[in-house]
Amino acid sequence: MEARVLSMIFLFMIIWIASPSPSSCARLGFPTTSTLRDDYFDSYAAATSDRYNNKKYGDDQVVAIPYTLNEYYGSPAKRQIDDDSPGFPEAWRSLATSTFNVMNYGAVGNGQVDDTQAFLKAWGDVCGSTQGIPTLIIPKGNNFLLNSVVFQGPCRAGSVNFQLNGNIVAPNDMNAWRDKDKWVQFVDVQGLIINGGGQIDGQGHVWWKVCDNTNCQRPTALHIDKCQGLRLSDITHINSAKNHISIVDCNDVQISDIVIKAPEDSPNTDGIDITMSTNINIQHSFIGTGDDCIAINTGSSHINITDVLCGPGHGISIGSLGQHGTYSTVEYVQVRHCTFKGTQNGMRIKTWQPLPLDLRWSNWLHKRCNDNIDLTSSDPGEKTYAYCKNVHGSSSSSTPNVPCL
């Protein structure tokens, strides 16, 4: 009996000595309680839905399976992971969702209260999120008053969505503006998507009354700078104080199914201005303003414009190029299946000095195509040529001659 007791004590001591501590488990690569807990939380933090997935077991028993940590453990304020560990950090919750409604950040949406700061707070979480395609939601049925605002990148996700379901409006008091050069800016946001069926209202009438020339400072409504992979679609843009949309230093841009409108007598209200940008596709859109429907400026190339209804306005313009003797280039511009109605021009090129041109017109309709055009080669004695395909209209006093008109 005495030997049996001694044997049991000796066996217990062996088991106690051989049992590894949590720290030694970690050193040996075995999972510990804390590492298992962390892996469990990481898997749940990737969930994005706040709804329950109801699954049936048996004939009548329904078990609600929660998707998120909040539903499973309760709110972070009430939840404790263990005795000495704090609740799930509030800042981490934005990483586990992909939609951010500006109303949840204090936006009012009555068109009277300035919602700029609420939008910026929401944008901070959008830009910091890595879950799916983070989306800033501007809900339908609201008018959000915004002052000058910059949505700054780069963002952590490869693409972000500015989902404009409602309307944003500019201040209707010139003295209320903080920046009179640009209104809404997106800078260095890769994979930016702007869509949603909403409207951008620049309240330009308050500027047009006192600014009837190019020397009067007025804000561009939507300025997009260094945003590669931009996708802009399904919005209406009205009454900008100056040009409606500026695309600057961007590559791989798709613009489609948009409407841009301003009165015919509104000064310098270009629809879309493109500068220092490449691979731009504009299609299936209506643009009618007081100036150029589309203006293509220096440093731009591979511009494709298809199925655009332009008018009223000044048509589609390249330039002005070469002012003050500067070196300017615009290359590979293609305009197809476009209609110009009530415009001063169809396509025009504005230059300050002679420059080499290769012109090709294809599938477009205008009451009057070319008037008083004189193109000369930059190489002395070199002939110039004009080509066109399926173009309807007329030409007068053009050099070189346009054979199809």
N, C-alpha and C positions, 0 to 999 in steps of 0.2 A: 504493500500500500504506500509506504513511504517512498519507494523507488518510483511508483507511478506518478505521485504528486510532483516529485522532482523533475520527471521527464516532461510533464505538461508545462511546468514553469519554464524549463529550458526551451521548449518548442515555441512558447509565447514570446520569449525574448528574441528568438531567431526571426520570427515574423515581424516583430516591432522594429528590429534593426534593419531588416531588408526592405521595409516599406519606404518608397521614395517620397520625399516632400514635393509639394507643387512646384517649387523652384527647380528641384532636380529633374522633375518630369519635363519642364520646359527646356532644360539644358539637353535632355536626351531626345527631344523632339516629340514627346507624347503630349496629347491635349490635356489641359488642366481645366478646372471648373471655369476659371475666368476666360480662357481662350475659347472654350466652347460657347460661353455666354456671348462673347464679342462676335463670333462667327454667326450666332443666331440673330443678333441685332443687325449685323451687316446685311444679312439676307432679307430681313424685313424692311430695312431702310430703303431698299430699291423699289418697294411697292409704291404705286402712284394713285390707286383708287382709294376713295374714302367710303366705299360702299361694301356691304357684306355679300359674300358669295354663299347663297343658301344651298345646302346639299341635303338630300333626303336619305335617311337610313331607316330601313323598315317601311312600314305602311304609312305611318302618320307622324313620325318623329322628324322634325326639321332642326338641323344644327346650323347656326350662323357662324361661318368661318370668316374671321376678320382679316382684312388685307394689310392693315397698317398697325404700327406700334401703338399709336394713340388709342385705337379701338381695343387692342389686346390688353394693354397695361393701364389704360386711363391717361389723363392729361399729364404732361411732364411735371407740373407743379405738385401733383399728388403722388407721383410714382417715384419709388426708390429702388435702384437695382440691387443694392445690398446695404448693410448698415453704414458703411463709410463711403459710398459712392453716390454722387449727385444724380438727379434726374436727367433724362435725355436732353442735351443742350438745345435751347430754342433755336440757335443759329443753324443747327444741322437740319432742321425740318424743311428748309427751303431746298435742300439738296435732294429730297425724296418726293418732290412733286414737279410737275411740268407746266402747270397753269397758275397764273398770277393775275387776279382780277383787281383792277385799280380801286374798286369800291372797298376792298378789304384793307386798303392802305390810307383811307381817309378821303378819297375823292368824293365830291358832292354831285357833280354832273348836272347842275342847274343852269349852266351858262353864265352865271353871275359871280360865283366864288372861284377864285384862282386855284386850280387843281394841279399846278405845276409840280409842287413838292411831293404830292401823292404819287404822281407818275414817276418821279425820279426814285422814290423809295421802292416802288414796285419794280422798276427797271434794275435796280441794284440786285434784287433777288433773281430776276430773270437772267441777268448777265452772269451771275455767280452759280447758276444751277447747271448740273450736268445730266439731268434726267431727261431722256428723250429729246424732243425739240421744245425747249422752254418757250412758253407763250404768254405774252402780255395781253390780257383781255380788256378791251374797252367796250363795255356792254351796250347793246342796242337800246334805243329809247332815251338816251341821255345826251346832253350837250356839255362837253368838258371845255372850260375856258383854260387855255394855256398861254403863258407868256413865253418869251424866248427861252428855249430849252435845248440842251445837248444830251442826246443818248449816246454815251461814250462807250466804245469798246477798247480793247478786244474782250470778248466774252469767253467763258470757259467751254461752252458747247460749240460744236461745229456749225450749228445753225440756230437762229432764234426767230421767233415769229411775233410781229407787232400786229395783232389781230384787231383791226378797227371795225367793230360792228356798229358802234355809235358814231357820234360826230365830235370833232374837235373844232373849236372856234378861237380866233385870234382876238386880242383886245380891240375894242372899237374906239379907244382913246389913244391918239398918237403919243401923248405924254406918259402913258402907262408902260410903254415899251422899255425893256432893259437893254435890248440889242436891236438897233434899227437896221441891221444889215442882214440878219438871218433869223427866221422864226423857229422852225423845228429842224434840228440837225441830227443826223446819224453819222458817226465818225468811227472808222476802223472797226466795223461790225461785219465779220465774215459770215456768209450764208444768211444774210438778212432777208426775211420774208415779210412783206407788208401787204395785207389783204383784208377781207372781211365784209365788204359791201357798204362801209360807212363813208363819211364825207369829211373833207377838210375845207373849212371856210376861212379864207384869209382876211375877210372884212375890208377888202381893198378900197371901198368907196370913200372911207375916211381919209385915205391918202391921195386918191385921184383928184379930190377937190383942190388940193394945194400943191400937188406935184404933177405937173404936166410936161416935164422934160426929163432927160436922162441924168441931169446933174443933181436932182433931188434924191436924197438918200431914202431908200425904201427897202423893206425886208423881202428877201426871197422866202417863199412859204416853206418849201421842203428842200433842204440841202443835204445831199447824200455824198459823203466824201470817203474815199478809200474803203469802200464796202464791196469786196470781191464776191461774186456769186449772188448778186442782188436779184430778188424776185418780187416785182411790184405788179399787183393785179387787183381787179375788182374793187376799185375805189372811185369816188367822185371828188373832184378837186375844183373849187369855185373861187373866183374873185380874189386872187392874190394881189397884194399891193404892187408887186413887181413880177418877176418870172415865177411860175408855179412850181416847177421841179428843176433842180440843178443836179446833174450827175457829174462828179469831178473825180478823176483819178481812180476810176473803177474798171474792172474787167469782168467779162462773163455776166452780162446783165440781161434779164428778160422782163420786158414791160408789156402787159397785155390787158385787154378788157377794162380800160380806164376811160373815164370821161373828164375832160378839162374844159371849163366854161368861164368866160368873162365877157363883158360887153365889148362890142366892136370898137368903141371909142376909148376903151381903157388903155392908158399909156404903158408901153413896155411890159406887157403881161404875157411874155413868151409862155408857151405850154411846157416844153421840155428843152432845156439847154444841156448840151453834152460837151465836156471839155476834158482833154487829156485822158480819154477813155477808149477802150477797145472791146470788140466783140459785143456790140449792143444790138439787141433785137427788140423792135417796137412793132406791135401788131394788134389788129382787131380793136381799134380804139377810135374815139371821137375827140377832136381837139378844135375848139373854136374860141379865139381870144382877140385881143386888140393888137397883137404883134405876131411874131413867127409861131407857127404851130410847133415846129421843131427847129432848133438852131444847133448846128454842128460847128464847134469851134476848134481851134488849133490843137494839134497833138492827138487827134482822134482818128481811129481807123476801124475798118470792118464794121460798118454801121448798116444794118438791114432794117428797112422800114416797109412794112407790108400791111395792106388792107387797113389803111388809116383814112378816115374821113376828116378833111381839114377845111375849116371855114366857119365863121369869118376869120380874117387875119391876113398875114403876109405870106402864107405858104410855108414851104420848107426851105431853109437857108443854110448855106455853108459860108462861114465867116461872120464878121469881117476878118480877112487874113492880111498879114504883112503890114500892119499899121506901124508908122515910124521906122520903116525899113527892117522890121524884125523878120526872122526866118519862121515861117509857119507852114505846117503841112496838115492836110486832111486827105486820107486815102481810103479807097475801097468803100464807097458809099453806094448802096443799092436801094432804089425806091421802086416798089412794085405794087400793082393793084391798088393804087391810091386814088382818091377822088378829092378834087379841090372845088369848093363851092363858095362863091362870094369872097374869094381871096384876091389880093392885089397881084399876086404872082403864083406860079406853080412851084417849080424849083428855081432857085437863084443862087448865084455865087457872088459874094461880095469880097473884092480884093482892092488893095491899095497900090499894087504894082503888078505888071505882067507876071504870070506864073504858068508852068506846064500843067495841062489838064487832059484827062482822058474821060470823056463824058459818055455815059450810057443810060438811056431812058427806057423803061420797060413797063408796059401795062399801067398807064395812068391816064386820067381824064381831067382836062381843064379847059375852060372856055378859051383861054389864051395862054399859049405855052411860052413862047420866047419872043421878047421884044427888045430891040436895040442891044444886042449882044455882040461883042467884038472880042474874039479870042485870038491871041497871037502866041506863037511858040517862043519859049525863052531862048531857043537856039536860032540864031539868025538864018533865015532862008528855009527853015523847017516848016512843012505844011501842018495845018491843024485839021482835024476831022471831027465829025459829029455822027453818032450812031443812035438809032432809036428802034424800038420794037413795040408794036401794038399801042401806039400813042395817038390820041385823038386831040386835035386842036389846031392851032395855027401858029405861024412864025413870021415875023417881019423884021427886016433889017438885021439879019444875023450873019455873022462871019465866024466860022465857016457856015456854009449853007446846011440847013437841016433837010435832008432829002425826002423824008417821009411826011413833012408838013407843008 
